Amino acid sequence: MVVREKMLECTMCCMLFPRSSRPICSRNWRSQNMRNCPAMCMAQVGASEVLVERMKTLFGSTGARFCVKGMIAQMAALRAAVERQGNNLVAIHRMTHFDLDEMEAVEILHPIQFRRLGNVYQPFTVKDLENMGEIPGVVSVELPIRRAGYKLTPFEELEKISAWCRDHEVHFHIDGARVFGVAEAMAKAFPKLWHCATVFIAAFIKNSPILADVVCWPTKRF
């Protein structure tokens, strides 16, 4: 389970962003360039490109894409993965937020079929994957599982799931909405943690005043 005290003490996000959004807003309001902007948009002022490049450096990833909304990032990454795999089965934890909180929108809007694993109290394991009786195109892990009391898949199990996915040529999707706190709780460097995955989602709305997500792929597999 996540040590919430350690997550609250996490300061890694300060490498990218200040703790308060007030200085940013004040500078933007005083800036003549910003006042003349047709829209207050990260993409138009170049901030999204800066964010993407910093994420690639921080995580040691070969690629990254900026996205304004977490669920858009999740759906786009999952849709691209199942189409590339030629297999629309996606193994998820049964309490995964992008299934539970979105009222099955992913399955309704996309050619995706979820296989819900584990129980409401614990993350699923490699044993659950082996007992599926079928090979999914994608395995998705939420770190931590918010609707299961913020339970966190142990790093050792994450490595086992990653190895299982490689052995079976399965795409491994990590939902890292609370990426900075998870890295602190696991005491792992970002590249070591996220190179387990084919793709991961980093959400900044949980960790900073930036209302955006970044989709990263640590290797050339995606």
N, C-alpha and C positions, 0 to 999 in steps of 0.2 A: 504493500500500500504506500502511496505517496506520503512522504514526510512534509506536511504542509508548511511547517515552520521553516524548513529549508527552502521551499519554493518561495515563500514570502521574503526570505533574506536574499534571494538571488539578485545579483547586480550585473549579470553579464549583458543584459540588454542596454546598459549604459554605454557599451562600446559603440552602439548604433544610434541611440536616441537619448535625449534628456528625460528626466523623470516627469517633468511637468510640461504640458502643452502650451502653457500661458506664454513663455518667451517666444515660442514659434509663432503663435497667433499675433503677438504684439509686433514682432519684426515684419510679419507679412502685411499687417495693416499699415505700417509706416512706409513700406516699400512702394515706390512709385510704379515699379515694374509690375508688382502684384496687383496694384489697384487698376492698372490698365489692362490686366488679363481679362479676356472674355469670360473665363470661368475659373473658379478656384479649384483646379484639378491637378493632382500630382503628376499626371502624364504630361500636361502642357508646360509645366515649369521644370521638367527634367528630373524631379525627385524620384520617380519610379525607376529610372535607369540607374541612379545612384544606389538606391536600395537593392536592386537586383545584383549589381556588381559587388556590393559589400557582402551580400548573402553568399555569393559564389566564393568569395575569398574566405569568409568565416567558416563555411562548411566544407570547403575543398571540393565543391561540385563543379561539373563541367557545363552545366546549364541551369537556367532559372527563368521563370516568367512571373511577371507582376499580375495580380488579379485584385479587383476592388472588393470582392465578396467571397467569403469562405466557401459557401455552398456552390458557388459558380466554379471555384477552383476544384472542389471535390468532384463534382459531376463531370467537369471537363477531363480531369485526370483519369477517372474511372472509365468514362466512355472511350477515351483514346486507348486505354489499356486493353479493354475487352475486344475492341475492334482489331487491335494489333495482334492479340493473342488468338483471335478466332474462336473464343470461348467466353460465353457471357455469364458464367457462374462466378460469383464473388463471395468468398468466405469472409464473414464479419462476426464480431461479437454480437450477441443478441441484444445488448444494451447500447450499441453504437449510436451516437447522437445523430449522425446524418441519416439514419434510418428511423429511429424512434421519434425524434423531434420534428422531422420533416414529413411525417405521416405517409411513409413509403413513396415519397415523391420521386426518388431515384429510379425505382422500378417502374413507376407509371410513365415517366418522361423518357426513359432510355431502355434500350434492349438489354437490360441487366436483370439477373435473377440472384437474389441473395440466398446464401446458405448460412443460417444463424447458428453459431456455435457457442459452447460454454454455458455457464449459468449466470444468474443475475448478480452473483457475488464475487466471481473470480474470472480473471482473463482466461481465454482458451489457450491450449498448448499444442505442441506438435502431435501429441497423441490424439487430440480432437481432429486434427487435419487427417491423420492416418485412418481414423475411424469413419471418415465421411463416406467412403465407398465410391467416390468419384474425385477426379482431379479438377479443381477450379482453375479458371484462367487468371484470377487475381485473389490474393490474400490481403486483407486490410486489417491493420491494427491501430487502434486509437490510443494515444499515450497522453495522459492517463484516460481511463474510461470514466468519463464524467458521471454518467447515469448509473454506474456501478460503484458509487462512493469514491470516485477518483482512484480506483485501483490501477496500479501500474504493472505492466508486464515486466518481470525481472530481466535485466540485460542478458543474462545467460540464456533465458528462454527465447528472447528476441533473436539471439544469434542462432539458436536451433531452428527457429521458424525461417530465418533467412537462408540457412543451409538447405532446409527442406524445399524451399521455393526454388533455389538454384538447381538442386538435384532433379526437380520435376519440371523445370522450365516454366515456373509460375511467376507472374509479376507480383512484387511485394510493395504494397501501398501503405505508407505510414502517415496517419493523421497526427501531426505534431503541433496542434493548436497552441499548446502551452510549452513550446519547444525550449525556452530558456529555463523555466523552472524544472522541466524534466531532466535536462542535462545536469543541472545542479543536484537534483535529488539522486540521480544515478552516479554522480561523480565521474562523468565521462566527457571527454572532449567531443565537440560537435562532429568533427569528421568521423571519429570512431563509432559514434552512435548512429549517425545517419547513413553511413556507407553500408549498413545492413539492408537498406531498402533499395528498390528500383526508383521509387519516387516518394517524396514526402512533401507535406503541406505545412508551412510555417505561418501561423496567424499572429499578427501583431496587435490586434485589438485586445488580446488577453494580456499582453505584456508591455504595451507602450501606447502613446497617444495616436499612433498611426492606424487608421481604419482601413487595413488592407491585408492581403495574404500574398505569399510568394510560393509558387510551386517550384521545387528544386529536384533535379535528378543528379545523384552523386556520381554516376558512371555513364558510359555511352550506351547502356542497355535500353534507354528510353528515348 
